[in-house]
């Protein structure tokens, strides 16, 4: 039953893609409909409805809406399928007679897949609410909806199929479907050459990553009989080969997930896609890569080594810190959000690394805690990153810009969007009462259990990583204070943001409200998700958190009540009481109750204008100075002089460019080496036909010789 | 009964906070050969401010007018978690020491947003600097706190303090390092000399004051009170974690009053030390704060390492 729901989710997303293809088929459909209805002359009302629907003006709107309704249904089905398998704690298997003749597609639907189904389901529902309003702005001639709708459907279907796959062959097909469909979505606005470049970079890195994944499956498969995951699970690997498989998988899945230093495609590709697609890519597709890594390491490889955990921990720390530091310097909102995804994926990898270390050292219960924290953070990141990307879409829609420095003062003009965006910012900055905090708290709790380990190096390394996590969280807070403060507060910095209006489409706001509400809800009642996740850990690691820990709906005490506890609900109630009392007490005097509005004081200087405000580069200047080595900074100040002897300054030009180190350090050398190699190979291509005939002749002789042996 | 006691302790915390800063000011004035205001002056200031009608800038949004309440509540909540006169109160279980750091972050987030809300250059300057300093201070603080929590193997503050009490007077090198780290962080986070100067306005080096320049009336009162609470919170953390002796372990009237007296004594001594250091040390340049905080982090790290190498029980 649950499996049927899962299949239906996939089918519905395919169907929404196919439906989108009908955008340009209005005349044909109309004649078809007329012909069909002519057989039933009595159904006048049906005919009227049909004629209504096929009016030239209404048809595209209707089609768009029904495409997104199908997509939304697919999300709803995925959500219920995920919940069903999580609550039922089942493992469902099936075979579909597709694919290679001797290898039908194997399907397995268990707790881990179910949990990621849940994530995709929620995200897709939000997208389907948001989409109809958002895509209206695209002109049909330049940006055909058929393309967007088709590949969105295929993309979602691909992601769902990856989660269902139970053999390496099927897995790779689904993986490629996901990658290639999202390539077309990144390249959707292809009139801009930068976008084409970003899309190509994405495709290139996705394929290199896929190659690494295929190789890692190959390593496993060569030690087992068959390509089904069941066979791979029983593969008997030496620890060297297991490590090779792990490194390949890490490269492949890490490239998709966007860990530093193989993250460069991410900040290029995510911002150029339409906003709801960026939300899907950042919020969900990266999670599918995390799913792949978890499935590969904890399920297929089984015996994890603590050294792998250290590698994951190190890479995770690097990504978390690097991601947020790079994010902070971005003036483009969507690029900033993309870099912040790198940070969050880094946090997930860190906690997964901890889980591996505990698992390998024989503490499966603590490993379960780590896995739980990682999965919960993946879930939370999907919620708030979707929220922020969709919010960025609204901002772009209303102000025609994504440049943080050209916005300002939008809280007055867009009160609802600003409030919902604020909730996203608070969640991602991991402030208490919101969901981001809970997963970070769990991560800290996992790291603090390090005392049980015997290895002294690990025991001193993990607390340092925890401190790096603290630094990341604090930097994220600074970054999102900047984002919210510059976009929504202060005075408007451009005409567009001065004239901006609240978005009119109800669906777009509803999507944001849904996600923001969930962010808050799971910040107050995290146990709901954690209990579900406990089942995943039980299936995957064979052990879950001890039952006697107070995993009630009000208290969160993952290890034991003596070690740590947190009750978001009590905190919320106390906050409300404290705020209520101070609010009531201070405003009891009717004479001073109202506030007097007047000009800003500004230390009495007066004459305040929008250009005097702190800008994005001003806000981050202290960070630029303190962490100067992290970026490649090109900062120039030039002065235009005038007057007698050129002594008066007429204008000052400030130029700032901040670049990622990984380009010149890692990618440029590789690109140069490939070019070099190509040039060497090019030497044998003389362009002279006689030489080519000579090559053919020599090859023929050689082959004949080989055959005759 | 226990919950009632927890509420009373929180109220006591909130009520005593202005007295601590009054005492600090009194000590400082005497050290600097000035005439000191009365110890009750902070209370009078707060009362005066609450009676005034607040003046708010035209561009201000709801963030600006609601932030004081949020900041104040966050600090009251933090105060409810930290054991002041007695351990083993039920409120301590609702949030542990990591959540406590979260409360500080919450208050700071809104204060920084409020600084950006009016659109003055001063506000942005203050927000930017506050976020910079706090993001460097937070890892140092957690490093110091982790040393404690790993020794006591709990992040619950009340239980950790009980653990230290049980162990008795043992000289732990890790605790010495962690204490100094926490003191340095406390000075930075509460905006004292040498990181920030609480006594000046209109200085281009100001941090905390720059954010709250536009506040007046009851809003200013709440923010002032919140920062006094923050000072006291750090004082109590240092006093009760590293020198917990005297804190009440039972709920008898005698134990509680003894606990109250000892914490007042400890805070009084800490304030004198702070006043002396503020008199002797000059404020440092903004971009030397990073070195100061890296030093604090280093101390925290040393504390952690010495715990792992010297003290861990294996």
Interface residues (C-beta under 8 A of the other chain):
Chain A: X408 X409 X411 X412 X426 X429 X430 X431 X432 X433 X437 X441 X444 X445 X448 X450 X451 X454 X456 X459 X460 X463 X464 X466 X467 X468 X470 X471 X473 X474 X475 X477 X478 X481 X482 X484 X485 X486 X488 X489 X490 X491 X555 X561 X562 X563 X564 X565 X566 X567 X570 X571 X574 X575 X578 X579 X582 X583 X586 X587 X589 X591 X592 X594 X595 X596 X597 X598 X599 X600 X601 X602 X603 X608 X610 X612 X613 X614 X618 X619 X620 X621 X622 X623 X625 X626
Chain B: X50 X51 X52 X53 X54 X55 X56 X57 X58 X59 X61 X62 X63 X65 X69 X70 X72 X73 X74 X76 X77 X80 X93 X94 X95 X96 X98 X99 X101 X102 X103 X105 X106 X108 X109 X112 X113 X115 X116 X117 X118 X119 X120 X121 X122 X123 X124 X125 X127 X128 X129 X131 X132 X134 X135 X136 X138 X139 X142 X143 X146 X149 X150 X153 X154 X155 X156 X159 X201 X202 X213 X214 X217 X218 X221 X222 X286 X287 X290 X297 X300 X301 X304 X305 X308 X309 X312 X314
